[in-house]
Amino acid sequence: MSSVPSRESVRRYYDSVTTRKLRDFVDGNARVERAWETIRSRAPLEPQRTLEIGCGVGQLSWQMRRHWPHSEVTALDISPRSIELARSLFGPERIEFVTGRLEEVDLAPTFDLITMVDVYEHIAQPDRAPLHAALGRLMSPTSRLVLTFPTPRFLRWLREHDPANIQPIDEAIEIQTIEALARDTRTSILLYAEQSVWHNGDYAHAVLGREPDLGHVPRKEPQSRRAMVARSLGDAGRVVASRILPWQRNDPRAQRLTLLRERLGYTYDDIAR
Ligand SMILES: C[S@@+](CC[C@H](N)C(=O)[O-])C[C@H]1O[C@@H](n2cnc3c(N)ncnc32)[C@H](O)[C@@H]1O
């Protein structure tokens, strides 16, 4: 059995990949956008308190803050460099960024929405029990926990075909693992659905909560023009969309680049490599 990498080496790894995360923020990342669709449609209506675990440079917290302007957003990550960048970029939006592991920081009392977007598979197995206990304490009867992670077969495919993209801890998350998480947090699995982001069935989304998911009608939001063009034209469309859309006045990419320049002093060249 392979040994668990040290916490310090895991932190160093995530500190070293922040430039890629900034690029994802500016250029968009289909995996994160798909996660956002599930978060937005499965969140409790108007969550008052939101927690993002494994926030990286804070992009999703920023999106949640803008989507639910009245929600208090707290975001946590073990990577000090990620949190430093997140604070500089999005701190002015009144998001609280915290460095550390959930089970070791003092957050209270409960959150209406907790998200873990591509984080749970990076938790070492011995760390799951304390994490589950902390999650259980932070959930109220109406909270929702949203998780996204690669499917075990996509992880197998990555190990074989793209091992450079395997992270220091990258566990296969089987449905039984999510069932154990639900048991430990005294929740039910309200959603478990495979997604096809880049490959057929490469990701899974799970939503856990203590109430049956009744009475919640997913809201239909206007799609961004980029998403509509990309969807209508398929793969070729993504290329076309990425060329056309920067010329538009309200292009979110241009806004994101401006934020990067104003708050970090970076240009696109600084993150393009
Ligand atoms: C694959 S990245 C995902 C980042 C972001 N959620 C996204 O989807 O782009 C995993 C993130 O989880 C963080 N992470 C890993 N283990 C963690 C833990 N035990 N607690 C909190 N964050 C953790 C890493 O530092 C990294 O930022």
The ligand as a Gaussian input file, in Angstrom:
#p B3LYP/6-31G(d) Opt

LIG

0 1
 C       -8.257000      20.274000      -7.498000
 S       -8.136000      21.696000      -6.520000
 C       -9.772000      22.364000      -6.729000
 C       -9.834000      23.845000      -6.480000
 C      -11.164000      24.474000      -6.830000
 N      -12.211000      23.986000      -5.943000
 C      -11.503000      24.175000      -8.287000
 O      -12.422000      23.390000      -8.526000
 O      -10.821000      24.717000      -9.164000
 C       -8.184000      21.062000      -4.883000
 C       -8.110000      22.157000      -3.837000
 O       -8.401000      21.571000      -2.573000
 C       -7.470000      22.055000      -1.630000
 N       -7.403000      21.023000      -0.579000
 C       -6.798000      19.817000      -0.621000
 N       -6.995000      19.165000       0.546000
 C       -7.731000      19.982000       1.338000
 C       -8.259000      19.900000       2.653000
 N       -8.062000      18.845000       3.424000
 N       -8.974000      20.927000       3.133000
 C       -9.190000      22.036000       2.374000
 N       -8.709000      22.182000       1.134000
 C       -7.996000      21.164000       0.614000
 C       -6.196000      22.268000      -2.422000
 O       -5.302000      23.162000      -1.804000
 C       -6.743000      22.803000      -3.743000
 O       -6.879000      24.196000      -3.748000

